[in-house]
Amino acid sequence: MAISLYCLPGLTRLTQALAVASVPLIVPAAAGAQEAFPNRVIRIVLPVAPGGGTDQLSRLIGQGFTERWGRQVVVENRPGAGTIIASEIVAKAKPGGHTLLVTTSTHTMNALVTKKMPYDTVRDFAPISQCLSLPSLLVAHPSFARSVKEVIAIAKARPGEILHGSAGKGSNPHLAMALFAHMAQIQMTHVPYKSGPPALIDLLAGHIALTVSGISSSVPHVRAGKLRALGVTGSRRSHAAPEVPTIAEAGVPGYEAMQWYGLLTPAGTPSEVIAMLYRETAATLRVPATAARLSADGSDVVVSTPEAFGEFIKSEIGKWAKVAKTAGLTAE
C-alpha cells in the first residue's frame, strides 16, 4: 500500500520518515485480520416469483440492512421446485453471512415428498430468525363454489375432478390442501406450479378451481370480486380479513395450517455473524412502520433467536411428516 507524504500535513520530516517506516509493520497485521462484516454486497435469495408476502418481506429486510449498514442488498427471485432451487443455491454458497435465504414453511416439507434432496434441510443451513407467522386463505374461482361446505359436496359428487393448485409439490399450500381433503374425506387433483403467483393467475383465469394463497396476494382479488374467499387456514380469523370464517368454522372442525417465514444462511457461517444478522433482522422487523405494514397483510411479526428458530424448524418437520403420512403422500 502506497502512502503519499503529502497526506500527512503538519509533520516534521523526521516524523514523516518514522511514519512511513512503520507502514510495513502495520499492513501485514491488518491484512491478516478478519474483515468486518458486512464487507461486500449482501444477496437475499427467495424461492418465489416477484409479488406476494415473501417478496415483500425480503425487500423490507434488504432495505433495513442497507439503511443500517450502508451496503447494497440484492434481492434475487429464484422460484421453482417447491423452494428447492433457491434453497440449494444458498446451501451451496460460501458461508459468511453475505448470502441469505428468506424461506417459508415449505422448507420443512420438501424432504417429505422428494427423495433425492440436493441438501439437508437442517444440517446445511444456519438459522437466523423466524420472521413472520400467518394464516392463508382458501380461495375459489367465483364460478366454482360459494362455501367450504359446497366445495366438499361437489368433491364428494365428483371425486378427483376438482383441480387445486399450489406453489409445488410439498409446499405449504399443497399440504394445507392435502390436510383439508383428508379431514373432509374428499378427493381432489393437485396441479403444481413453480410458485404461488402463477397458481393464483391460473385460478383467476378459471383453469383451476381452488388454491391456498397468502392473504396479501389474494385479498385484493377477493375485494374486486375476481375470487371468493372461503376460509382462513388459521385457528382464528385474520385481522386482515375479519369477515372470512376459519375453515374450522366453515365446515372442517379442528382444521389449522399456518405459514411462517424465516431467514437462513449457509451452515458454517461464524456465530458472531449469525448474532449480528439476528440483531439487525430483529431491529428491522420491530420498526413500527415495518411491523404495521406486515400486520396489514395479516402477518404477525415473530422474532426468535437462532437457537429457538432451529428447534422450531425441527418441530415443524415432525409435525408435517405426520400430515404427509396421514394424507398418503410419499416421496418421489
C-alpha positions as CSV (number, residue, x, y, z in Angstrom):
1,M,0.0,0.0,0.0
2,A,1.5,3.3,-1.0
3,I,1.1,6.4,1.2
4,S,2.0,9.8,0.0
5,L,3.9,12.0,2.3
6,Y,1.7,14.9,1.2
7,C,-1.3,13.3,3.0
8,L,0.4,13.9,6.3
9,P,0.4,17.7,6.8
10,G,2.0,19.4,9.8
11,L,4.5,16.6,10.4
12,T,8.3,17.2,10.6
13,R,10.5,15.4,8.1
14,L,11.7,13.1,10.9
15,T,8.1,12.3,12.0
16,Q,7.1,11.7,8.4
17,A,10.0,9.3,7.9
18,L,9.1,7.4,11.0
19,A,5.5,7.2,9.9
20,V,6.4,5.8,6.5
21,A,9.0,3.4,8.1
22,S,6.3,2.0,10.4
23,V,3.9,1.2,7.5
24,P,5.4,-2.3,6.7
25,L,4.9,-3.3,10.3
26,I,1.2,-2.2,10.3
27,V,0.0,-3.5,7.0
28,P,0.7,-7.3,7.4
29,A,-1.2,-7.2,10.7
30,A,-4.2,-5.5,9.2
31,A,-4.1,-7.8,6.1
32,G,-4.2,-10.9,8.4
33,A,-7.1,-9.7,10.4
34,Q,-10.7,-10.8,9.6
35,E,-12.6,-8.2,7.7
36,A,-15.6,-6.7,9.5
37,F,-19.0,-8.0,8.4
38,P,-20.5,-7.0,6.0
39,N,-17.7,-6.2,3.6
40,R,-19.5,-6.7,0.3
41,V,-22.9,-6.9,-1.4
42,I,-25.5,-8.9,0.6
43,R,-27.5,-11.3,-1.5
44,I,-31.0,-12.3,-0.4
45,V,-32.4,-15.3,-2.3
46,L,-36.0,-16.1,-2.2
47,P,-37.9,-19.1,-3.6
48,V,-40.8,-17.3,-5.2
49,A,-41.6,-15.1,-8.2
50,P,-41.9,-11.3,-7.6
51,G,-45.0,-10.3,-5.8
52,G,-46.6,-11.7,-2.6
53,G,-45.6,-11.8,1.0
54,T,-42.2,-13.5,0.7
55,D,-41.1,-10.9,-1.8
56,Q,-42.3,-8.0,0.3
57,L,-40.6,-9.4,3.5
58,S,-37.3,-9.8,1.6
59,R,-37.3,-6.3,0.3
60,L,-38.2,-4.8,3.7
61,I,-35.3,-6.8,5.3
62,G,-33.0,-5.7,2.5
63,Q,-34.0,-2.1,2.9
64,G,-33.4,-2.3,6.6
65,F,-29.9,-3.8,6.1
66,T,-29.0,-1.1,3.6
67,E,-30.1,1.7,5.9
68,R,-28.2,0.2,8.9
69,W,-25.0,-1.0,7.2
70,G,-24.8,1.2,4.1
71,R,-24.2,-1.9,2.0
72,Q,-26.0,-2.8,-1.2
73,V,-28.5,-5.6,-0.9
74,V,-29.6,-7.6,-3.9
75,V,-32.9,-9.5,-3.8
76,E,-32.9,-12.5,-6.2
77,N,-36.1,-14.3,-7.0
78,R,-35.4,-18.0,-7.8
79,P,-38.7,-19.8,-7.9
80,G,-39.3,-23.4,-8.8
81,A,-39.3,-27.0,-7.4
82,G,-41.2,-26.0,-4.3
83,T,-38.5,-23.7,-3.0
84,I,-35.7,-26.3,-3.6
85,I,-33.9,-24.3,-6.3
86,A,-33.4,-21.2,-4.1
87,S,-32.6,-23.3,-1.1
88,E,-29.9,-25.3,-2.9
89,I,-28.3,-22.0,-4.1
90,V,-27.9,-20.8,-0.6
91,A,-27.0,-24.2,0.9
92,K,-24.0,-24.4,-1.5
93,A,-23.0,-20.7,-1.2
94,K,-19.9,-19.7,0.6
95,P,-20.5,-19.4,4.4
96,G,-20.0,-15.9,5.8
97,G,-23.4,-14.3,6.0
98,H,-23.4,-12.5,2.7
99,T,-25.9,-15.0,1.1
100,L,-29.2,-15.3,2.8
101,L,-32.4,-17.3,2.2
102,V,-35.8,-16.0,3.0
103,T,-37.8,-19.2,3.2
104,T,-41.2,-20.4,4.2
105,S,-42.8,-23.4,6.0
106,T,-42.4,-25.3,2.7
107,H,-38.7,-25.6,3.6
108,T,-39.6,-28.2,6.3
109,M,-41.9,-30.1,4.0
110,N,-39.9,-30.8,0.8
111,A,-38.0,-33.8,2.1
112,L,-41.3,-35.4,2.9
113,V,-42.2,-35.6,-0.8
114,T,-38.8,-35.5,-2.6
115,K,-36.5,-38.5,-2.2
116,K,-33.3,-37.0,-3.7
117,M,-32.9,-33.7,-2.0
118,P,-29.7,-31.7,-3.0
119,Y,-29.2,-30.5,0.6
120,D,-30.1,-31.4,4.1
121,T,-32.9,-29.3,5.5
122,V,-31.3,-28.9,8.9
123,R,-27.6,-29.7,8.6
124,D,-26.8,-27.4,5.6
125,F,-28.3,-24.2,7.0
126,A,-27.7,-21.9,9.9
127,P,-30.9,-20.4,11.3
128,I,-31.0,-16.6,11.9
129,S,-34.6,-15.9,12.9
130,Q,-38.2,-16.7,12.3
131,C,-39.8,-13.5,10.9
132,L,-43.5,-14.0,10.4
133,S,-46.4,-16.3,11.2
134,L,-49.6,-16.0,9.3
135,P,-52.6,-17.9,8.1
136,S,-53.6,-18.2,4.4
137,L,-56.9,-18.1,2.6
138,L,-58.7,-20.9,0.8
139,V,-59.8,-19.1,-2.3
140,A,-62.0,-20.3,-5.2
141,H,-62.9,-19.1,-8.6
142,P,-66.3,-17.3,-8.3
143,S,-67.9,-19.8,-10.8
144,F,-67.0,-22.8,-8.7
145,A,-68.2,-22.6,-5.1
146,R,-69.6,-20.2,-2.5
147,S,-68.5,-22.0,0.7
148,V,-66.4,-24.7,2.2
149,K,-69.4,-27.0,2.6
150,E,-70.2,-26.5,-1.1
151,V,-66.6,-27.5,-2.1
152,I,-67.0,-30.7,0.0
153,A,-70.3,-31.5,-1.6
154,I,-69.0,-31.0,-5.1
155,A,-65.9,-33.0,-4.4
156,K,-67.9,-35.9,-3.0
157,A,-70.2,-35.9,-6.1
158,R,-67.2,-35.7,-8.5
159,P,-64.2,-37.4,-6.8
160,G,-60.9,-36.4,-8.3
161,E,-62.3,-33.9,-10.7
162,I,-61.6,-30.7,-8.8
163,L,-58.3,-29.1,-9.7
164,H,-56.4,-27.2,-7.0
165,G,-53.1,-25.5,-7.5
166,S,-50.1,-24.8,-5.2
167,A,-46.6,-23.5,-5.2
168,G,-45.3,-27.0,-6.0
169,K,-45.4,-30.5,-4.5
170,G,-44.6,-30.5,-0.8
171,S,-45.3,-26.7,-0.5
172,N,-47.3,-25.4,2.4
173,P,-50.4,-24.7,0.2
174,H,-50.1,-28.3,-1.2
175,L,-50.0,-29.9,2.3
176,A,-52.6,-27.5,3.6
177,M,-55.0,-28.7,0.9
178,A,-54.0,-32.3,1.5
179,L,-54.9,-31.9,5.1
180,F,-58.2,-30.3,4.1
181,A,-59.0,-33.1,1.7
182,H,-58.1,-35.7,4.3
183,M,-60.2,-34.1,7.1
184,A,-63.1,-33.5,4.8
185,Q,-62.8,-37.1,3.4
186,I,-62.8,-35.9,-0.3
187,Q,-60.5,-36.5,-3.3
188,M,-59.1,-33.6,-5.4
189,T,-56.3,-33.4,-8.0
190,H,-53.2,-31.3,-7.3
191,V,-51.7,-29.1,-10.0
192,P,-48.1,-28.0,-9.1
193,Y,-46.7,-24.6,-10.1
194,K,-43.2,-23.0,-9.7
195,S,-44.5,-20.7,-7.0
196,G,-47.7,-19.2,-5.6
197,P,-48.3,-16.3,-8.0
198,P,-48.6,-18.4,-11.2
199,A,-51.1,-20.6,-9.4
200,L,-53.1,-17.6,-8.5
201,I,-53.0,-16.3,-12.1
202,D,-54.5,-19.7,-13.3
203,L,-57.1,-19.5,-10.6
204,L,-58.1,-16.0,-11.8
205,A,-58.4,-17.4,-15.3
206,G,-60.5,-20.3,-14.2
207,H,-58.1,-23.0,-15.2
208,I,-58.1,-24.4,-11.6
209,A,-60.9,-24.3,-9.0
210,L,-59.1,-23.7,-5.7
211,T,-55.8,-22.7,-4.1
212,V,-54.5,-21.8,-0.7
213,S,-52.9,-18.4,-1.1
214,G,-51.3,-15.7,1.0
215,I,-53.7,-13.1,2.3
216,S,-51.8,-10.2,0.9
217,S,-51.8,-11.8,-2.6
218,S,-55.5,-12.9,-2.6
219,V,-57.5,-10.3,-0.7
220,P,-57.3,-7.6,-3.4
221,H,-58.7,-10.1,-5.9
222,V,-61.4,-11.1,-3.4
223,R,-62.4,-7.5,-2.8
224,A,-62.5,-6.9,-6.6
225,G,-64.9,-9.8,-7.0
226,K,-62.5,-11.8,-9.1
227,L,-62.0,-14.6,-6.4
228,R,-64.1,-15.8,-3.5
229,A,-62.6,-16.3,0.0
230,L,-64.0,-19.5,1.5
231,G,-61.9,-19.8,4.7
232,V,-58.9,-18.8,6.8
233,T,-56.4,-21.6,7.5
234,G,-55.6,-20.5,11.0
235,S,-57.3,-21.3,14.3
236,R,-58.7,-17.7,14.5
237,R,-60.0,-15.2,12.0
238,S,-57.4,-12.9,10.4
239,H,-57.5,-9.2,11.3
240,A,-56.7,-8.5,7.6
241,A,-59.9,-10.2,6.5
242,P,-62.2,-10.5,9.6
243,E,-65.3,-11.2,7.5
244,V,-63.9,-14.6,6.4
245,P,-64.5,-17.5,8.7
246,T,-61.9,-20.0,9.6
247,I,-62.0,-23.3,7.7
248,A,-62.8,-24.9,11.0
249,E,-65.8,-22.7,11.4
250,A,-66.9,-23.1,7.8
251,G,-67.2,-26.9,7.8
252,V,-64.0,-28.8,8.8
253,P,-63.8,-28.7,12.7
254,G,-60.2,-28.8,14.1
255,Y,-58.6,-27.7,10.8
256,E,-55.4,-25.5,11.1
257,A,-52.5,-24.9,8.8
258,M,-50.3,-21.9,9.4
259,Q,-47.5,-20.5,7.3
260,W,-44.2,-18.9,8.5
261,Y,-41.3,-17.1,7.0
262,G,-37.8,-17.2,8.3
263,L,-34.2,-16.2,7.5
264,L,-31.4,-18.8,6.9
265,T,-27.7,-18.6,5.8
266,P,-25.3,-21.4,4.8
267,A,-24.0,-23.7,7.6
268,G,-20.5,-22.8,8.8
269,T,-21.2,-19.1,9.0
270,P,-19.4,-17.7,12.1
271,S,-21.5,-17.4,15.2
272,E,-20.7,-13.7,15.6
273,V,-22.0,-13.0,12.1
274,I,-25.2,-15.0,12.9
275,A,-25.7,-13.0,16.0
276,M,-25.2,-9.7,14.1
277,L,-27.7,-10.8,11.4
278,Y,-30.2,-11.8,14.1
279,R,-29.9,-8.4,15.9
280,E,-30.3,-6.4,12.7
281,T,-33.2,-8.6,11.5
282,A,-35.0,-8.1,14.8
283,A,-34.3,-4.4,14.8
284,T,-35.7,-4.1,11.2
285,L,-38.9,-6.0,11.9
286,R,-39.5,-4.1,15.1
287,V,-39.6,-0.7,13.3
288,P,-43.2,0.4,13.9
289,A,-43.8,1.3,10.3
290,T,-42.5,-2.0,9.1
291,A,-44.4,-4.1,11.6
292,A,-47.6,-2.1,10.8
293,R,-47.1,-2.8,7.1
294,L,-46.7,-6.5,7.6
295,S,-49.6,-6.7,10.0
296,A,-51.8,-5.0,7.4
297,D,-51.3,-8.2,5.3
298,G,-52.4,-10.5,8.1
299,S,-48.9,-11.3,9.4
300,D,-47.7,-11.4,12.9
301,V,-44.1,-10.5,13.4
302,V,-42.2,-13.3,15.2
303,V,-38.6,-12.6,16.2
304,S,-36.9,-15.7,17.6
305,T,-33.3,-16.4,18.4
306,P,-31.2,-18.5,16.1
307,E,-31.3,-21.3,18.6
308,A,-35.1,-21.1,19.0
309,F,-35.7,-21.0,15.3
310,G,-33.5,-24.1,14.8
311,E,-35.6,-26.0,17.3
312,F,-38.8,-24.7,15.7
313,I,-37.7,-26.0,12.2
314,K,-37.1,-29.5,13.7
315,S,-40.6,-29.5,15.3
316,E,-42.2,-28.4,12.0
317,I,-40.5,-31.3,10.2
318,G,-42.1,-33.7,12.7
319,K,-45.5,-32.1,12.5
320,W,-45.8,-32.1,8.7
321,A,-44.3,-35.6,8.5
322,K,-47.4,-36.8,10.3
323,V,-49.7,-34.8,8.0
324,A,-48.0,-36.3,4.9
325,K,-48.3,-39.8,6.2
326,T,-51.9,-39.3,7.1
327,A,-52.7,-37.8,3.7
328,G,-50.9,-40.7,2.0
329,L,-48.2,-38.5,0.4
330,T,-44.9,-40.3,-0.4
331,A,-41.5,-39.1,-1.5
332,E,-40.9,-39.5,-5.3
